[in-house]
Amino acid sequence: MDRDATVAAEKAALRVTMIASRCSISEKSRAEMSKAIAEYVINLAEVVNSCHIHIYLSIQALAEVSTSVIVDRLTAMNKKIFVPVIRNDELLTAAFRKGELVRPAQFGQPEPQKPSIVDESNLDVILMPLLAFDERGFRIGYGKGFYDRFLQRLSRQGITPRRIGLSFLQQKVDAVPADSWDEPLDAVVHEEGITRFNSNL
């Protein structure tokens, strides 16, 4: 088995393990930890000092860190909120307002019913989901590569928002199997605080 195939197999196995691990957390505990994560997020200097924030709308069935409280708090802070939408196998950015009608999209992720795709050049912060992360800042997602391609596209355009993952601490692993195209994070926010990978954050 060549290296690419080995890494792919390791990632697939880790996804299965981490989805099971996350789903083993009780709904009550997930809600409490998600609220703690929200508090850390909205107090991050980069969030406080930002205007344009890209944030995923959480999938409850996958036991993701809930972003509903974060959206509420960002709205109260008068931040401009944007969410990911998938079009033609590409992650794009749509404007979003609290309370806007959403629908389950291709992979079960909530998307605005009538998305308004926007210019991404003003994005300051991207808050993204993950299944696992390590001390180097590498993350593993669901295997579709949407966020990696998204971040690469922004980088090619000279757009460099802060990349922040939201995770429960038990999703941290010693080492995420990484490919050359995997895009590292600047930080991960979990229920016990913030793990930073970039000294500038």
Phi, psi and omega in degrees: 000127180284172187299317181300318180292323178296314179298318180299318179294319179295320178296317181299317180294320180294322178301314180301314181297315186284329175296316179297319180298315182292321180290344179283346178285133181296153181301321179297316180294319178299319180296317180295316180292324178296323177294321177296318178298317179302319181297317177296319182298311188285349175261357175298133180304322182294329177281314180303319185269003181260161177246319187251112186237126179263124184218139177284152172265119192292150177259107184297323183296338179260007176059034178291160169304124181290135179254005185297319179292322179298316178300318178301313184291320178296322177297317179295333179273003179063033175279151173274123187253138179228150183229157179281141170228145181259124176223126179052045176065026180228141177274119178245177185241129179238146175292151182212141174236142177308133179089353178296142180294135179235166177220153175289129183261201191308317183251018180091355181285138176291135175226153176303142179297323179233077186293141175249103182290136187237166171292131185265002188293341182265002183298130180260322185220140172241120176257116190233155179279165175200161176260328179204154175214162178230181185294342180275349182095006176280144181237160170234131179254213185271001173099002181269342177078012184299312183291322178299314180294322178299310181295321178297319180296317178298316181300318179298333180269003180076020180261120188231064175292159174292138183253110186234123178269150175246128189204152166281146187299330181290356176273358178284136180232167181296315181205126174276130174299123188240138171263166182297335183268357180291135184260119181286161179266163171273329182196161170234133175256127178230181188291347179253003178142216187230128172256120184255145179242355184231122185296343180277353183261000000 
